[in-house]
């Protein structure tokens, strides 16, 4: 490469402007490796003025471990006029930090025919650190991926879910070789009902309706046996809408499921054994109370009999909750559905509860002619639970309001109290098993709202909560409305 001899004044201005504003350091070396020119960008990048370098050997500024490679590169550039030589080396800045540079060098001739080595030095320290961090992260991920006890897998989706990569733990769980898994469709690894739940949540993930999801589902091994796994799935996205691939982990929870089943069977057996004697005891207490009234009993005796009746009623309800949980978890909740006019039905439920709460205020905001198909006993159970909670946490002089509203395909029932409200951090857990917002005031096991949720879910509805501390709570549930009823 030969530099032009006759520059115009404007050419010189343009060239100087270009050299002074280059984001890289531009260097010219003579045949001895002495620096003859350094662009002013060296001040910005390394902190020293060009004068520090001009007239000195370039190797004197380079990290001693990089000197042999740089020396060889400069010799190569001298010997091969048309060759670009590229290498990395380190130079110390004014803060005494070693910076990484990528050097591109080529032989040129100046206007006098003198051979120079023209170099472009680009600071790549930040890029190099980022690259090293990526490599370290990839190495850590690879180590975890290969050795963690959880089954890990990467999936892609192109009409159907397919494996991209999986770890040895996943192979061991499923009993398939890597070649077999790569050819398989994910739906072949689970019973149909479990896969359908998985794919429903997966579609919500694709639509960015959720960032991740976790479910418990069954997996089918190669030998046909099944195990329970806790599946967690999240996406790695190209952008907000486009998933690049899916990351999933599977934890074998077969043992914990077995323990849960044993506990459930144990509680169910106890509940069954207690149900009959409790019911009998309650009937006897009620008969005794009725007979005692004939003989002018003392107020204290009647008070104690009433207290005993209430406690037996409470125990009966707890036993009923335990039996309901057992039925829910074994899929043995059977609904006896019939068409009813909802508002009239709600009024009849409230009338049945009034003897239990004679001094409580209950007001309505409803209109008629909303027909729904429900199991009357189960929806009565839901209403009783929600009204009982509303009355329990409301001041005696404040009413509980029951209202009904119609949307396009559903009817929504609202039970509103003016009580203490539920803290925001506890609202998400309110419908889970054994959860109690305030154990001090609770008389149950924390199963009621969970049972309500499951009953409403089996009616193809939803149940939710709105609450503000100090202002009260509103529990509300939806039921599909019958547009053209056929009685």
C-alpha positions in Angstrom: 0.0 0.0 0.0 1.5 3.4 -1.1 0.3 6.7 0.4 -0.6 9.5 -2.0 2.2 12.0 -2.4 0.3 15.2 -3.4 -2.3 16.0 -0.8 -4.4 19.1 -1.2 -5.0 21.4 1.9 -8.5 20.1 2.2 -7.3 16.5 2.0 -4.9 17.1 4.9 -7.7 18.6 7.0 -10.0 15.7 6.3 -7.2 13.2 7.1 -6.2 14.9 10.3 -9.8 15.1 11.5 -10.3 11.4 10.7 -7.2 10.4 12.6 -7.9 12.6 15.6 -11.4 11.4 16.0 -10.9 7.7 15.5 -12.4 5.5 18.2 -9.3 3.3 17.9 -5.6 4.1 18.4 -3.8 4.5 15.1 -0.1 3.9 15.1 2.8 4.0 12.5 6.0 2.1 13.2 9.3 2.1 11.3 11.3 -1.0 10.4 12.9 -1.1 13.9 9.5 -1.1 15.7 9.9 2.5 16.8 6.7 4.5 17.1 6.7 7.4 14.6 3.0 8.4 14.9 0.2 7.9 17.5 -3.3 9.3 17.0 -4.6 11.7 19.7 -7.3 9.1 20.7 -4.6 7.4 22.8 -5.2 10.2 25.4 -8.9 9.2 25.7 -8.2 5.4 25.7 -5.0 5.1 27.8 -4.8 8.4 29.5 -1.4 9.4 28.1 -0.6 12.0 25.4 0.9 10.9 22.1 4.3 12.4 23.1 4.8 9.6 25.7 5.0 7.0 22.9 6.5 8.7 19.9 10.2 7.8 19.3 10.0 4.8 21.6 10.0 1.1 20.9 6.5 -0.3 20.8 7.5 -3.5 22.6 8.5 -1.4 25.7 4.8 -0.7 26.4 3.5 -4.3 25.9 2.9 -6.9 28.6 6.0 -9.1 28.7 4.1 -12.3 28.0 2.8 -10.7 24.8 6.1 -9.5 23.5 7.1 -12.6 21.5 3.8 -12.8 19.6 3.8 -9.1 18.8 7.5 -9.2 17.7 6.7 -12.1 15.3 3.6 -10.3 14.0 5.6 -7.2 13.1 8.3 -9.2 11.3 5.5 -11.0 9.4 4.0 -7.6 8.4 7.4 -6.5 7.1 7.9 -9.6 5.0 4.4 -9.7 3.5 3.4 -6.3 2.1 -0.1 -7.3 1.2 -0.9 -9.3 4.4 -3.0 -8.0 7.3 -1.6 -9.3 10.6 -4.1 -9.6 13.5 -3.3 -10.4 17.1 -4.3 -9.6 20.7 -1.9 -8.0 23.3 -2.0 -6.0 26.5 -1.0 -2.4 27.3 -1.1 -0.6 30.7 -3.1 2.6 31.0 -2.5 5.6 33.2 -4.4 3.9 36.1 -1.9 1.1 35.8 -4.6 -1.3 34.6 -3.8 -3.8 31.8 -6.1 -3.2 28.9 -6.7 -5.8 26.1 -6.2 -4.7 22.5 -6.8 -6.2 19.1 -4.0 -5.1 16.7 -4.5 -5.1 12.9 -1.2 -4.3 11.1 -0.1 -3.9 7.5 2.9 -2.6 5.6 2.6 0.8 3.8 5.0 3.2 2.1 4.9 6.9 2.8 5.2 9.6 0.1 9.0 9.3 0.2 8.9 5.5 -0.4 9.8 4.7 3.2 8.3 1.4 4.6 6.2 1.8 7.7 3.9 -0.6 9.6 0.5 1.0 9.9 -1.5 -0.4 12.9 -5.0 0.0 14.2 -5.3 -0.9 18.0 -8.8 -1.5 19.3 -9.6 -1.7 23.0 -11.5 -5.0 23.5 -11.2 -5.2 27.3 -14.9 -4.9 27.9 -15.8 -7.3 25.1 -13.3 -9.8 26.4 -14.6 -9.6 29.9 -18.1 -10.1 28.7 -17.0 -13.1 26.6 -15.2 -14.6 29.6 -18.3 -14.1 31.8 -20.4 -15.8 29.2 -18.0 -18.7 29.0 -18.0 -19.0 32.8 -21.8 -18.9 32.9 -22.0 -21.5 30.2 -19.6 -23.7 32.1 -21.5 -23.3 35.3 -24.8 -24.1 33.5 -23.2 -27.1 31.9 -21.9 -28.4 35.2 -25.3 -28.0 36.9 -27.1 -29.4 33.8 -25.0 -32.6 33.9 -24.9 -33.3 37.6 -28.1 -31.9 39.2 -30.5 -34.5 40.6 -33.5 -32.8 38.9 -34.4 -33.8 35.4 -33.6 -30.8 33.2 -34.6 -30.3 29.5 -34.6 -27.7 26.8 -37.5 -27.8 24.4 -38.5 -26.2 21.2 -41.9 -25.7 19.8 -42.7 -25.9 16.1 -46.3 -27.1 16.1 -45.4 -29.6 18.7 -43.0 -29.8 21.7 -39.7 -31.6 21.0 -36.5 -32.1 23.0 -33.5 -30.1 22.2 -31.3 -31.2 25.0 -31.7 -33.0 28.4 -29.5 -34.1 31.3 -28.6 -37.6 32.5 -31.1 -37.3 35.4 -34.0 -36.9 32.9 -32.8 -39.9 30.9 -32.7 -41.9 34.2 -36.1 -40.8 35.3 -37.8 -41.7 32.0 -35.7 -44.8 31.1 -35.1 -43.7 27.5 -31.8 -43.2 25.8 -30.8 -39.8 24.4 -31.5 -41.0 20.8 -34.9 -42.2 21.7 -35.9 -39.0 23.5 -34.8 -36.8 20.6 -37.2 -38.6 18.3 -40.1 -38.5 20.7 -43.1 -36.1 21.1 -43.5 -34.8 24.7 -47.1 -35.8 24.8 -46.1 -39.5 24.6 -44.5 -39.2 28.1 -47.7 -38.4 30.1 -51.3 -39.6 30.4 -53.7 -37.6 28.2 -55.4 -35.7 31.0 -52.0 -34.6 32.5 -50.7 -33.6 29.1 -53.8 -31.5 28.4 -53.3 -29.5 31.7 -49.7 -29.0 30.7 -50.4 -27.8 27.2 -53.1 -25.5 28.4 -50.6 -23.6 30.6 -48.0 -23.9 27.9 -50.2 -22.0 25.5 -50.6 -19.2 28.1 -46.8 -19.1 28.3 -46.5 -18.7 24.5 -49.0 -15.9 24.6 -47.0 -14.1 27.3 -49.9 -14.5 29.7 -47.5 -15.9 32.2 -43.7 -16.0 32.7 -43.6 -19.6 34.0 -45.8 -22.3 35.5 -45.5 -25.2 37.8 -47.7 -28.3 38.0 -47.7 -31.8 39.4 -48.3 -34.4 36.8 -47.6 -38.1 36.0 -44.9 -39.3 33.7 -44.8 -42.6 31.8 -41.5 -44.5 31.8 -40.2 -46.6 29.0 -41.2 -49.8 30.9 -44.8 -48.5 31.2 -44.6 -47.6 34.9 -45.6 -44.1 36.1 -44.2 -41.6 38.5 -45.3 -38.3 39.9 -43.2 -35.2 38.9 -43.3 -31.6 39.8 -42.8 -29.8 36.5 -41.5 -26.2 36.3 -41.4 -24.5 32.9 -40.2 -21.1 31.8 -39.2 -19.5 28.4 -36.1 -18.0 27.0 -37.4 -15.4 24.5 -35.9 -13.7 21.4 -38.2 -10.8 22.2 -41.4 -10.2 24.2 -43.5 -12.3 21.9 -41.2 -14.8 20.4 -40.0 -17.7 22.6 -36.6 -19.1 21.6 -36.8 -22.3 23.6 -38.3 -23.7 26.8 -36.4 -24.6 30.0 -38.1 -27.2 32.2 -37.2 -29.1 35.4 -38.8 -32.2 36.7 -38.5 -33.3 40.4 -39.6 -36.8 41.2 -42.2 -36.4 44.0 -43.5 -40.0 44.0 -42.5 -40.6 47.6 -44.1 -37.4 48.9 -47.2 -38.3 46.9 -47.2 -41.7 48.5 -47.0 -40.1 52.0 -49.8 -37.7 51.1 -52.0 -40.6 50.1 -51.2 -42.5 53.3 -52.0 -39.3 55.4 -55.2 -38.7 53.4 -56.3 -42.3 53.9 -55.6 -42.1 57.6 -57.5 -38.9 58.0 -60.4 -40.2 56.0 -60.6 -43.4 58.0 -60.6 -41.4 61.3 -63.3 -39.0 59.9 -65.5 -41.9 58.8 -65.2 -43.5 62.3 -66.0 -40.2 64.0 -68.9 -39.1 61.7 -71.6 -41.5 63.1 -70.9 -41.1 66.9 -70.7 -37.3 66.5 -74.0 -37.2 64.7 -75.6 -39.5 67.2 -74.1 -37.4 70.1 -75.5 -34.2 68.6 -79.0 -35.7 68.2 -78.9 -37.0 71.9 -77.8 -33.5 73.1 -80.7 -31.9 71.2 -83.2 -34.4 72.6 -81.8 -33.8 76.1 -82.2 -30.1 75.7 -85.8 -30.5 74.6 -86.6 -32.8 77.5 -84.9 -30.6 80.1 -87.1 -27.6 79.2 -90.1 -29.6 80.5 -88.7 -29.6 84.1 -87.7 -25.9 84.5 -83.9 -26.5 84.2 -81.4 -23.9 85.5 -80.1 -21.3 83.0 -76.6 -22.6 83.5 -77.5 -26.2 82.5 -79.2 -25.0 79.3 -76.2 -22.8 78.6 -73.9 -25.8 78.9 -76.1 -28.0 76.7 -76.2 -25.2 74.1 -72.4 -25.0 74.3 -72.0 -28.7 73.9 -74.4 -28.7 70.9 -72.3 -26.0 69.2 -69.1 -27.8 69.8 -70.5 -31.1 68.4 -71.8 -29.1 65.4 -68.3 -27.6 64.9 -66.6 -31.1 65.1 -69.2 -32.4 62.7 -68.2 -29.6 60.2 -64.5 -30.4 60.6 -65.1 -34.1 60.0 -67.1 -33.1 56.9 -64.3 -30.9 55.7 -61.8 -33.7 56.0 -64.1 -36.1 54.1 -64.6 -33.5 51.4 -60.8 -33.0 51.0 -60.4 -36.8 50.7 -63.2 -36.9 48.0 -61.7 -33.9 46.1 -58.2 -35.3 46.0 -59.4 -38.8 44.9 -61.7 -37.3 42.3 -64.8 -38.6 44.0 -66.8 -35.4 44.2 -70.0 -36.2 42.3 -72.4 -33.4 41.5 -76.2 -33.8 41.4 -77.0 -31.0 39.0 -80.4 -29.4 38.6 -81.6 -26.1 37.2 -82.5 -23.4 39.8 -83.4 -19.7 39.9 -80.3 -18.4 41.6 -81.6 -15.4 43.6 -84.5 -17.4 45.1 -82.1 -20.2 46.0 -79.7 -17.7 47.8 -82.6 -16.3 49.8 -83.6 -19.8 50.9 -80.0 -20.5 52.0 -79.8 -17.3 54.0 -83.2 -18.1 55.7 -81.8 -21.5 56.8 -78.8 -19.7 58.4 -80.7 -17.1 60.3 -81.3 -19.2 63.4 -77.5 -19.5 63.7 -77.1 -15.7 63.5 -80.3 -14.1 64.8 -78.8 -10.7 65.5 -76.7 -10.4 62.3 -77.7 -8.0 59.5 -77.9 -9.5 56.0 -79.0 -7.3 53.1 -79.6 -8.2 49.4 -78.9 -6.5 46.1 -80.4 -9.0 43.7 -83.0 -9.4 41.0 -84.6 -12.6 39.8 -84.6 -14.8 36.7 -80.9 -15.9 36.7 -81.0 -19.6 36.0 -78.0 -21.9 36.8 -77.3 -25.6 36.8 -75.9 -26.5 40.2 -75.6 -29.1 42.9 -77.8 -27.3 45.5 -76.1 -29.0 48.5 -72.6 -28.1 47.3 -73.5 -24.4 46.5 -75.3 -24.2 49.8 -72.0 -25.3 51.4 -70.1 -22.6 49.6 -72.7 -19.9 50.5 -72.8 -21.0 54.1 -69.0 -20.9 54.4 -68.7 -17.4 52.8 -71.6 -15.9 54.8 -70.3 -17.5 58.1 -66.8 -15.9 57.5 -68.4 -12.5 56.6 -70.5 -12.5 59.7 -67.6 -13.7 61.9 -65.3 -10.9 60.8 -67.9 -8.1 60.6 -68.9 -5.7 63.4 -72.3 -6.6 64.9 -73.9 -3.3 63.7 -72.6 -3.6 60.1 -74.5 -5.5 57.5 -73.2 -8.3 55.2 -74.3 -7.6 51.6 -75.1 -10.3 49.1 -75.4 -9.2 45.5 -75.8 -10.9 42.1 -74.7 -9.5 38.8 -75.0 -10.9 35.3 -72.3 -10.8 32.6 -72.5 -12.2 29.1 -72.1 -15.9 29.9 -71.9 -16.0 33.7 -73.6 -14.8 36.8 -71.5 -13.6 39.7 -72.4 -13.8 43.4 -70.8 -11.3 45.8 -70.6 -11.6 49.6 -69.3 -8.4 51.1 -68.4 -7.6 54.7 -67.3 -4.4 56.5 -64.8 -6.1 58.7 -61.0 -5.9 59.3 -60.0 -6.9 55.8 -57.2 -9.3 54.7 -53.6 -8.1 54.4 -52.4 -8.1 50.7 -49.5 -10.4 51.4 -51.9 -13.1 52.6 -54.5 -12.9 49.9 -52.8 -15.2 47.4 -52.7 -18.1 49.8 -56.3 -17.7 51.0 -57.7 -20.5 48.9 -55.0 -23.1 49.8 -55.3 -26.0 52.1 -54.8 -25.5 55.9 -54.2 -21.8 55.5 -55.6 -19.5 58.2 -55.3 -15.7 58.0 -55.6 -15.3 61.7 -55.2 -18.5 63.7 -56.2 -16.7 66.9 -59.8 -16.3 65.7 -60.1 -19.5 63.6 -62.2 -22.4 64.8 -61.5 -24.7 61.8 -58.6 -26.3 60.0 -58.3 -23.8 57.2 -60.0 -26.1 54.7 -63.2 -24.2 54.0 -62.1 -21.8 51.3 -60.1 -24.5 49.5 -63.2 -26.7 49.4 -65.3 -23.7 48.1 -62.7 -23.2 45.3 -62.9 -26.8 44.3 -66.7 -26.9 44.4 -66.9 -23.8 42.2 -64.2 -25.1 39.9 -66.3 -28.3 39.3 -69.2 -26.0 38.4 -67.0 -24.5 35.7 -66.7 -21.2 37.7 -64.1 -19.2 39.5 -63.9 -17.8 43.0 -61.9 -14.7 43.9 -61.3 -12.1 46.6 -61.1 -8.3 46.9 -60.0 -6.9 50.2 -58.6 -3.8 51.8 -57.3 -3.7 55.4 -59.7 -1.8 57.6 -62.4 -1.6 54.9 -63.6 -5.2 54.6 -63.6 -8.1 52.1 -65.7 -9.2 49.2 -65.6 -12.9 48.1 -67.2 -13.5 44.8 -67.7 -16.5 42.6 -69.0 -17.1 39.0 -71.4 -19.7 37.7 -72.3 -20.3 34.0 -75.7 -18.8 33.4 -78.4 -20.7 31.4 -79.6 -18.4 28.7 -82.4 -20.5 27.3 -83.5 -22.6 30.3 -85.4 -25.8 29.9 -87.1 -26.8 33.1 
